[in-house]
Amino acid sequence: AGALTEIAGSSAVVLCGFVTYSNEAKERMLGVPGETLAAHGAVSRQTAEAMAEGAIAHSPADLAVAITGVAGPGGGSAEKPVGLVHFAAARRNGARLARERRYGDIGRAAVRHASVLEALAMLEELAKN
């Protein structure tokens, strides 16, 4: 949301944003099922998809994108290393996209920047189709 709202005139198309850093926020604000979080973890394709679908369900927006990952420097594991990011985008008409990127340990700021670019590309793809 921050990258989008840096653009002059963005208020004409940006409705809202959800920052759901904790699992509790994902459940309460977006309706991500606790079962999804328990079974797959916060950093997973399933959680990203549930977040994007929840953003559509909990707002009048036509498009939504969700990002969940391990930006680092800590927090990674062998299964979910630093630089692993899951993305999902949803369109109110039912179109969906999901992607996984493994950026590696390139630094927190670089992972976040690359993630914003990927998320914006996904929104553009959904908007054009």
N, C-alpha and C positions, 0 to 999 in steps of 0.2 A: 504494500500500500504506500509505503514511503517513497519508493521509486516512481510510482504513478503520480502521486500528488506533488512531486517536484515539477511537473509539467504544467505550465500556465494553461488554464482552461480545463484542467482535469476534473474540476467539480461538475462539469457537464456529463461526465460518464462514470466517475468513481462514486459509488454509493457508500460503501463502508468497508471496514477491515476487521478481522478477528485476530487477535494475538493470543494463541492458546499454547503457551509454553509448557504448561503442566498437563498431565493426563486428566486431572480433575477439570481443568478448563476445557479440554477437548470434549469431555463428556457433557459438561454443563452448558457450554456455549454453542457447541456444534452437534451435540447428540451422538458423538462417537460411542458406539456400544462398549461398555466395559469389557465384554467378552472379546471384542476385537483387540483391545489393548492388551488384555491378559494373554491371549493366544499368540499374537504377532508382535507385540511391543509398539511403542510410540513411533519408532523409526521402521516403517514397513509400508509396502504398497497398499495393503488393506487399510491401514490407518489414514494414509494420504487420501485414498479414494473416499473413505467415510467423512473426512474433513471437508473435501470439496463438495460432496453431496449435502453435508450438513450446512455449509455456507449458503447453498442454493435454497435449502429448505427453511433456513432461519432468516432469510432476507428476500426482498423482492428483486434481487439482482438477476440478470440474465446469464452472466458468466461468473465463474468462480475458479480460483486456483488455490491449491494447498501445497505447502512445502513442509517436510519433516525430515530431519537429518542430524548428523553429527558434524558440526562445524569445527570442533576442536577448541583448544589444543588437546584437552582431555576428553574423557567420556566414551572413547572408542573401545571396541573389543575385537577379537579375532573374527567373530561373525558379523559385526557391524562396526567396521573401522572408521576412523576419522576420515571425513570426506565423502562418506556415503550419504546420499540424499535421495529421497523419494518425492516425486511430484505427482499431482493429479489435478486435472482440470475438468470442470463440468459445465454443461450448457443446460439451461432450463428445458430445452426440447428433448433432452435425453442423451445428447452426444457426450462422450467421455474420452479422456486421454489419460494415460499413466506412463510414467517414465522413471527409470532409476539411473542415477549417475554416480560414478565413483571417481571423485576428483583427486583423491589421495590427500596426503598431509601437506597441503599447499599453503596453509595458514587460514585462520578463521575468517579474516576479511576477504580473502580470495574465494573461499568456499561460498561465503554469503553473496558475493558479487556474481559469481558464476551461476548461483542458484536463482538470483533475481533475473538474470538474462534468460535462463531456461524457462522460468515461469512466464515471463513476458512473451516469449516465443510461443508457448503453449496457448496463452490467451489469444494471441494473434491468429494462430492456426484455427482455433475454435470459432473465432469471430468471422473468419473468411469463409468457413464451410457452412 
